[in-house]
Amino acid sequence: MGGSGNLKRITVDTTFGRRASCARVRRSNFSEKQFMAIDWSRLGFQYVNTRCHIRYTWRDGEWGDEVMEESPYLPMHIAATSLHYGQAAFEGLKAFACEDGAVRLFRAEDHGRRFATTARRVLMPEVPTELFVDAIRKVVKANEDYVPPYGTNGALYIRPLLIGSGPRIGVQPAEEFTFLVYVTPVGDYYPSGLSPVSALVVDGHDRAAPQGVGNVKVAGNYAAGMMASRIAAAQGYPINLFLDPREHRYVEEFGTSNFIAITGDGRYVTPAAESILRSVTNDTLMTLAEEDDMPVERRQVAWEELPGFSEIGACGTAVIITPVNRIVRGDEVVEAGPREGVGPVLQRLYDRVRGIQKGEIEDRWGWLTAV
């Protein structure tokens, strides 16, 4: 894997079937060889087709054998419950080329446990954590040429997906489910990298209901937030901020990321509410903050508190941390942190996570899984 320079040629050929460690390999209708040149220095955050994805089907109470599928298309019944009734869950995590040349997953088991929690909430069969991690390792190994080389700031983004694929007309869980994992190489989510952005509170829009499914990673949560994100983007704001759906007084989440803040006296603060998705990245940052003897507070965060924070950020798998130095709600403007760059605490935490992910800092927490 790897090679010198920023440009790398990848060949997908018919020898893949003999290399695969899976039970079956399904051919696509693509040509025998596909060539693609990737300039790792210009890699953005968008889908890039790779060699294959891995797929499993749940029927009669159990998961079947794995299939490595070359085609990026998924045949599905027109009455599938994922299409009509929203039985769809996903995760997002990454694999990294490390300093020692190995490729490793970051916090795969933790994502697997959250995946199972989501499945239970919307009456889908759980994917055992062992199967979840094994599937990811296999598909990353099969697409290892697509892992951005060490030193490029890229990663292989991993998307596990669980959907109701069996037909139903009535509102009931499906009798058949599909679990798949695909991968794609990515760079920074925002082109500016670790640079501050402004956020907009779009009043009149909630991310999730108070006792709904905001605390799990179902697909519908993201569709529900698209309108607010579109409104914010149209006004020049890269991200939006949601307040709580009961009183619209407390901070909940940014459009696709948890809210984190640093107080003037060095406390790490993040909101707690029944409708917030518990971020694996946020958990990582809180663990590291506590190791730095920073008090960590997971609690309600009132809108009126925001002017008192010295640093504010959005955190998630895609970005680790994006500093947010300006938040607008109507005529109110809240500013926090430096006008350019990132504050010292968020910078330190960001650097530590990146160092662990890339094998530059010792993984004392068992967060990395070798592929």
C-alpha positions in Angstrom: 0.0 0.0 0.0 1.1 3.6 -0.4 3.8 4.7 -2.7 5.6 8.0 -3.2 4.0 11.2 -4.3 0.4 12.4 -4.3 -0.8 10.6 -7.4 -1.6 6.9 -7.3 -3.0 4.6 -9.9 -5.4 2.0 -8.8 -6.3 -1.1 -10.9 -9.5 -3.1 -10.3 -9.2 -6.3 -12.2 -10.7 -9.8 -12.4 -8.1 -11.3 -10.0 -10.1 -9.9 -7.1 -12.2 -13.0 -6.9 -9.1 -15.1 -6.1 -7.9 -12.6 -3.5 -11.1 -12.3 -1.6 -11.5 -14.1 1.7 -15.3 -14.0 1.5 -17.7 -16.9 0.8 -18.9 -15.5 -2.5 -17.9 -12.7 -5.0 -20.6 -11.2 -7.2 -19.4 -9.7 -10.5 -20.7 -6.4 -11.7 -21.5 -5.5 -15.3 -18.5 -3.1 -15.3 -15.6 -3.5 -17.7 -12.9 -6.0 -16.8 -10.5 -3.2 -15.7 -11.3 0.1 -14.2 -8.5 2.6 -13.8 -8.7 5.6 -11.6 -6.1 8.1 -10.6 -6.4 9.7 -7.2 -4.6 12.9 -6.3 -4.5 12.4 -2.5 -3.6 16.1 -2.0 -6.9 17.2 -3.6 -9.1 14.5 -2.0 -12.4 16.0 -0.8 -15.4 14.6 1.1 -17.5 12.9 -1.6 -18.2 9.4 -2.8 -15.5 7.7 -4.8 -16.3 4.3 -6.2 -14.0 1.5 -4.8 -13.5 -2.1 -5.6 -16.4 -3.7 -3.7 -18.6 -3.6 -0.7 -19.6 -6.5 1.7 -23.2 -7.6 2.2 -25.2 -9.9 4.5 -28.9 -10.8 4.6 -31.0 -11.6 7.6 -33.7 -14.2 7.1 -35.5 -16.7 9.4 -33.9 -15.2 12.5 -30.2 -15.3 11.5 -27.6 -13.6 9.4 -26.5 -15.5 6.3 -23.0 -15.7 4.7 -21.2 -12.7 3.5 -21.1 -11.7 -0.1 -18.4 -9.4 -1.6 -20.2 -7.3 -4.2 -18.4 -5.4 -7.0 -21.5 -3.4 -8.2 -22.3 -0.3 -6.2 -26.0 -0.8 -6.8 -28.5 -2.5 -4.5 -31.5 -4.4 -5.9 -34.4 -4.0 -3.6 -38.1 -4.9 -3.4 -40.3 -1.9 -4.2 -42.2 -2.5 -0.9 -39.1 -2.6 1.3 -39.7 -1.2 4.7 -36.6 1.0 4.5 -38.2 2.9 1.5 -41.7 3.3 3.0 -41.4 3.2 6.8 -37.9 4.4 7.5 -36.3 1.1 8.8 -32.7 2.3 8.0 -29.7 2.8 10.3 -26.1 3.6 9.5 -22.8 4.4 11.1 -19.7 6.3 10.0 -16.1 5.6 11.0 -12.7 5.6 9.5 -9.6 3.5 8.7 -6.2 5.1 8.7 -2.8 4.4 7.3 -0.5 4.6 10.3 3.1 5.7 10.7 4.3 2.1 10.9 2.7 1.2 7.6 -0.3 -0.7 9.1 -3.9 0.2 8.4 -6.1 0.5 11.5 -9.8 1.1 12.3 -10.6 3.8 14.9 -13.1 2.8 17.7 -14.9 0.2 15.5 -16.4 -1.7 18.4 -17.9 1.4 19.9 -19.6 2.2 16.6 -20.8 -1.4 16.5 -22.4 -1.1 19.9 -24.2 2.2 18.9 -25.3 0.5 15.7 -26.9 -2.3 17.7 -28.7 0.3 19.9 -30.1 2.0 16.8 -31.3 -1.4 15.5 -33.2 -2.2 18.7 -34.9 1.2 18.7 -36.5 0.7 15.2 -37.1 -3.0 15.5 -34.3 -4.3 13.3 -32.1 -7.3 14.1 -28.9 -6.4 15.9 -25.6 -7.0 14.0 -23.4 -8.6 16.6 -20.3 -6.5 17.3 -18.0 -9.3 16.3 -19.7 -9.6 12.9 -19.8 -5.8 12.6 -16.0 -5.5 13.1 -15.2 -8.5 11.0 -17.2 -7.2 8.1 -15.4 -3.9 8.3 -12.0 -5.5 8.4 -12.7 -7.6 5.4 -14.0 -4.8 3.2 -11.2 -2.5 4.2 -8.7 -5.2 3.4 -10.3 -5.8 0.0 -10.1 -2.1 -0.7 -6.7 -1.4 0.9 -5.4 0.3 -2.2 -7.9 3.1 -1.6 -6.7 3.9 1.9 -5.0 7.4 1.6 -1.3 7.1 2.4 0.1 8.1 5.7 0.9 11.8 5.7 -1.8 12.9 3.3 -4.4 13.8 6.0 -6.9 11.5 4.3 -8.7 8.4 5.5 -10.9 5.6 4.3 -14.4 6.4 5.3 -16.5 3.4 6.3 -20.3 3.3 6.0 -22.1 0.4 7.6 -25.8 0.3 6.7 -28.7 -1.7 8.0 -32.0 -1.6 6.2 -35.4 -3.3 6.1 -35.2 -4.9 2.6 -38.2 -7.2 2.9 -41.7 -6.1 1.6 -44.5 -4.9 3.9 -47.7 -3.0 3.1 -48.8 -2.6 6.7 -46.7 -0.6 9.1 -44.7 -3.5 10.6 -41.0 -4.5 10.7 -39.7 -6.4 7.7 -39.0 -10.1 7.7 -35.8 -9.6 5.7 -32.9 -7.2 6.4 -29.7 -6.3 4.6 -26.5 -5.3 6.4 -23.7 -3.9 4.1 -20.5 -1.9 4.5 -19.0 0.2 1.8 -15.9 2.3 1.9 -14.6 5.4 0.1 -11.5 7.5 0.4 -12.0 11.0 1.9 -10.2 14.2 2.8 -11.4 17.0 5.0 -15.1 17.5 5.3 -14.7 21.3 5.0 -12.2 22.5 2.3 -10.8 25.0 4.8 -9.7 22.1 7.1 -9.3 23.2 10.8 -10.5 26.7 10.2 -13.4 28.4 12.1 -16.9 28.6 10.6 -20.1 30.5 11.4 -23.3 28.7 12.4 -26.9 29.8 12.1 -29.8 28.9 14.4 -32.8 28.3 12.1 -35.8 28.9 14.3 -38.9 26.9 13.4 -36.9 23.7 12.7 -36.2 20.9 15.1 -33.8 18.1 14.6 -35.8 15.5 16.5 -38.8 15.1 18.8 -38.3 15.0 22.6 -39.1 11.3 22.9 -38.4 10.3 19.3 -35.3 8.8 17.7 -32.8 11.7 18.0 -30.6 9.6 20.3 -30.0 6.9 17.6 -28.5 7.0 14.2 -31.5 6.4 11.9 -31.5 7.8 8.4 -34.6 9.8 8.8 -33.0 12.1 11.3 -30.7 13.4 8.6 -33.5 14.0 6.1 -35.4 15.9 8.8 -32.4 18.3 9.2 -31.7 18.9 5.5 -34.1 21.9 5.2 -32.5 23.8 8.1 -29.1 23.1 6.6 -30.2 24.3 3.2 -31.6 27.5 4.7 -28.4 28.1 6.6 -26.3 27.4 3.5 -28.4 29.8 1.4 -27.5 32.6 3.9 -23.8 31.7 3.8 -23.5 29.5 6.9 -21.7 26.2 6.5 -23.6 24.6 9.5 -26.7 25.2 11.5 -27.4 24.8 15.2 -30.5 23.1 16.6 -32.0 24.1 20.0 -34.1 21.8 22.1 -37.5 20.9 20.7 -39.4 21.5 23.9 -38.5 25.1 24.8 -36.0 26.2 22.1 -33.9 27.5 25.0 -31.2 24.9 25.3 -28.4 24.0 22.8 -28.7 20.5 21.3 -26.6 19.7 18.2 -25.1 21.2 15.1 -26.6 19.9 11.9 -24.5 16.8 11.8 -22.2 17.1 14.8 -22.2 17.3 18.6 -21.8 20.7 20.2 -18.7 21.1 22.5 -17.4 24.2 24.3 -14.6 25.2 26.6 -15.2 27.6 29.4 -13.0 30.5 30.4 -11.8 28.5 33.4 -11.0 25.4 31.4 -14.0 23.2 31.7 -15.2 20.9 28.8 -19.0 21.3 28.3 -21.3 19.4 26.0 -25.1 19.2 26.1 -27.1 16.3 27.5 -30.6 15.6 26.3 -32.8 12.6 25.4 -32.8 13.6 21.7 -29.1 14.0 21.2 -27.0 11.3 19.5 -24.1 10.3 21.7 -21.0 10.9 19.5 -18.1 8.5 19.6 -15.8 11.4 18.7 -17.2 13.4 21.6 -16.6 10.5 23.9 -13.0 10.3 22.7 -12.5 14.0 23.3 -14.0 13.9 26.8 -11.8 10.9 27.7 -8.7 12.9 26.6 -9.9 16.1 28.4 -10.3 14.2 31.6 -6.8 12.8 31.3 -5.6 16.4 31.0 -7.4 17.1 34.3 -10.1 19.1 32.7 -13.5 18.9 34.4 -16.0 17.5 31.9 -19.7 18.5 32.1 -22.4 16.8 30.2 -25.5 18.9 31.0 -28.1 21.3 29.7 -26.5 24.3 28.0 -28.7 27.3 27.9 -28.5 29.6 24.9 -27.7 32.5 27.3 -24.5 30.7 28.3 -22.9 30.8 24.9 -21.2 34.3 25.2 -19.3 33.0 28.2 -17.5 30.2 26.4 -13.9 30.8 25.3 -14.0 28.1 22.5 -16.9 26.4 20.7 -16.7 23.5 18.3 -18.6 20.9 16.3 -17.3 17.4 16.7 -17.9 14.2 14.7 -16.2 11.4 12.7 -15.9 13.4 9.5 -14.1 16.4 11.1 -13.0 15.4 14.6 -13.4 19.1 15.5 -14.6 22.1 13.5 -14.1 25.4 15.4 -17.2 27.6 15.4 -16.3 31.2 16.2 -19.7 32.8 15.4 -23.3 31.7 16.0 -26.2 33.8 14.8 -29.8 33.6 15.9 -32.0 36.4 14.5 -30.4 39.7 15.6 -28.2 38.0 18.2 -24.6 37.2 17.4 -22.4 35.1 19.7 -18.6 35.1 19.1 -16.1 32.7 20.7 -12.5 31.8 20.1 -10.1 33.4 17.7 -11.2 35.1 14.5 -8.7 32.9 12.6 -7.6 29.4 13.4 -8.6 27.4 16.4 -8.4 28.0 20.1 -5.6 26.3 22.1 -7.7 23.7 24.0 -9.5 22.4 20.9 -6.3 22.5 18.9 -4.6 20.3 21.6 -7.4 17.8 21.7 -7.6 17.7 17.9 -3.9 17.0 17.6 -4.1 14.2 20.2 -6.9 12.4 18.4 -5.2 12.7 15.0 -2.0 11.4 16.5 -3.7 8.4 18.0 -5.6 7.6 14.8 -2.3 7.7 12.7 -0.3 5.7 15.2 1.9 8.6 16.2 0.7 8.6 19.8 0.4 5.4 21.8 -3.1 3.9 21.9 -3.5 3.3 25.7 -7.3 2.9 25.4 -7.5 0.1 22.9 -9.3 2.3 20.3 -7.4 1.0 17.3 -8.1 -2.3 15.5 -5.6 -3.7 13.0 -6.9 -4.6 9.6 
